[in-house]
């Protein structure tokens, strides 16, 4: 069989990203299960840490969740003592969501566990390449929806 030259314009990253995402997802689940967490919990806690107190609606928008799903997610986080909702003093119809001290502690623990997963998946990349990959992913996600960090 003749070797074919692939036109650079025809190369796409989607399949590679999907492949890496599956490995990351598997490792993430294994790292978070002992903590009683899922990836969606970590994303929500990260938003709360980065943005501070936010309205429930703003959090739903940042996480691209509808009102039913954000309520379920917040019920889970509150049940674990990781976040809390309270009525807004400015508008009693709104809820403000905050990261608790326990939520901050658990998020830090989870991030250490997830760093080990990333070290395994991206082990062949040096520090500069990892920084570049992160920058590219942030840029790509900002065009897809509201950035969460």
N, C-alpha and C positions, 0 to 999 in steps of 0.2 A: 504494500500500500504506500502510495506517495505521501510524503510528509506535506501537510498543508500549512501555509502561512496564515495565521489568524490576523485579520485586520484589527488594529487597535480600537477602531470605532465600534467593533462588534463585541469586544470584551465587556462583560457586565459583572458587577460585584454582588448582585442579589443572591445568587446561589451560594457564594462563599460566606456571605453574611448569615444566611439561613443555617448553613453548616456550623459556623461558629456559635450562633445563637443556640442551637440545640445542645452543643457541648456546655455552653454557659448555663443554660436552663437546668440541665441535669446536675451540674455542680452546685448551682445556686440552691436548688431544692434540697440537695444533700446537706449543704451547709446551714440552711435556715430551719430545716425540720426540727433539729434538737432545740432550737430557740422558740419553737411554736409559731414561726412566722412564714409568710410567703413573700414572693417578690413584690406583690402589690402593696404589702404593708411597708416594705422598705422604701418604696418610691414615695408613698404618702408621708412617711416620717421624714424623709429627706426634704421634701417640699416644706414641711412645717419647720424644720431646722433652718433651711435657707431663707425662708420668707418671714418667719416669725408668725405671730397670730394672724390667721386669715379667716375670712368668712367661709362658711360651709360651701356656699355657691362658688367662691373663688377657688377653693380646693378642688371641687368637682370639675371646674373648667380646666384647671392645670393638669388634672389626672385624666381628662377626657372621659368622665363618667357622668351618667345621668343621675337624677336625684335619688332614685331607688337604690342604685349601686353604691352611691357615696354614703347613704345612711347605713347600709349593711357593713361597709368597710369601717366606718367610724364606730359602729357598735362593737365590732371585733377589737379595734384598737383601744376603745374605752374599757372593754371587758378585761383586757390585759394590763390596764393601767398605763398605757403608752401615750395616750392623747386624751384630751378632755374638751367637751363642748360646753359653752355657757351662752346665755343670752347676751346679745350686744347691748351695752348700756345706751347707745344712741338709737337703736331700733330694736325693740323687744321681739319683733317678728324674725329677726336674724339670729343665727348662731355663729359664734366665733370659736374656732378650733385652735387648740394650743398643744404643743409638745410638752409632755410632763418630764420631770427629771428622770424618771424610770425609762421613759421613751428615748430620751437622749442617751442614757447608759446602754440600753439594749441596741439602739442604732449603731453606736460605736462598736459594740461587740460583734454585731452582724457585719459591719463593714470590714472588720479584721478578718472574719471568716470568708467573706466574699473576695478580699484581696488575695487570699490563698488560691481561690478558684481561678481568678484572673491570672495569677502567676503560672498556674498550670496550663491554661488555655493559650495564653500569650507568651509563654516561656521563651520562644525563639526571637521575640522582639526586644531590642534594647530600650533603655529609658527614653531616649529621644523619639524612637519609633512609637512607643506607647503614648507619649505626650502628643505626638502628631495624630495618631489614631483617635485619641480622645477629642482633640480639637475638631477633627473632621466629623466625628459623630455628633458633637454638639451642634456644629453648623448644619448637618443634615437634619437633625431632629428639630431645629428651630424653624426650618422651612415646612416641616410636616405638621406642626401644631405649636401651641404655646410652649416654650421651653420650661421644663420643670425645675431647672436649677439656674 
